[in-house]
Amino acid sequence: MIIAVWAVLSSSLFVVRSVAVTGSATVPKADVIRAAGIVPGTPLARVNTTAVASRVERITQIQLAQVSKHWPDTVVIAVTPRTPALAIASPGGYTLIDRFGVAFRQVPQQPAGMALLTSGRPVTSLRGSPAVLAAVTVLGQLPRQLRGQVATVSAASPDAVTLYLRGGITIVWGSTSRPTAKAAELIILMRTKASYYNLSDPATAVTGG
C-alpha cells in the first residue's frame, strides 16, 4: 500500500505532461493554460482541481471552469465562456454584459438584435445585479415575435423592468413573475395598436397612447 501511494504521489509515471482545454472558443487556450498555473511534472494526484478552476475563472470572459484529471498524465480544463445578453453604450462603442451583469467585452457597434440596457449606473457596479438578471429573464419571457423589436430595456429594480420597442412602444413588464399570463395578455392588447402597455399585474393590465 505504501509503495502504491508513493507511486501515485511521487513517481514520474503519474505526473502532468499535458493540459487540454475545451470550450474556449472566445478565449485563447494559451491564456487558459497560463491562468491555470499547472507546472509540468507535478504529480497528477497533487493537482488541486478546485484551485485551478478558481484561477481560470479569474479570466473575465470565462463564466465557469471545470477541471478533471485523466490518468496517467493529463489535466482537462472545460471552460464555459460568458454569453453576451445586453449592450451598454460606452465611450468608443458598447460594453457587452452577461446575465449576471459582468462586463467582459468591448465592441465598436451594438450587435444586431441585442437590446441596449439603460441603467444610469457605472458598468462596474452591475456585476451580480438582480435587476440585470431580471431584465435578461424578461427579454426571454417576451413573446418570441417581439424580442427582436426591443431597442432598449431598463430595470430600476428586479420588480421594475420596462421594455422600449422600436417604433415608440413602451411595455412595463414589472417583475419576472407570471410570464405566461403577461405574454398572453400583451398579444391581445397589442391589437389595439396602443403605444403603452403596463403588464405589471396582468389581471389589471393598462394601455395608453
Beta strands, then each sheet from edge to edge (+ up, - down):
strand 1: 18-22
strand 2: 62-70
strand 3: 74-81
strand 4: 86-90
strand 5: 93-97
strand 6: 103-107
strand 7: 116-118
strand 8: 150-155
strand 9: 161-165
strand 10: 169-174
strand 11: 196-198
strand 12: 206-208
sheet 1: 1+ 3+ 2-
sheet 2: 4+ 5- 6+
sheet 3: 7+ 8+ 9- 10+ 11+ 12-
end
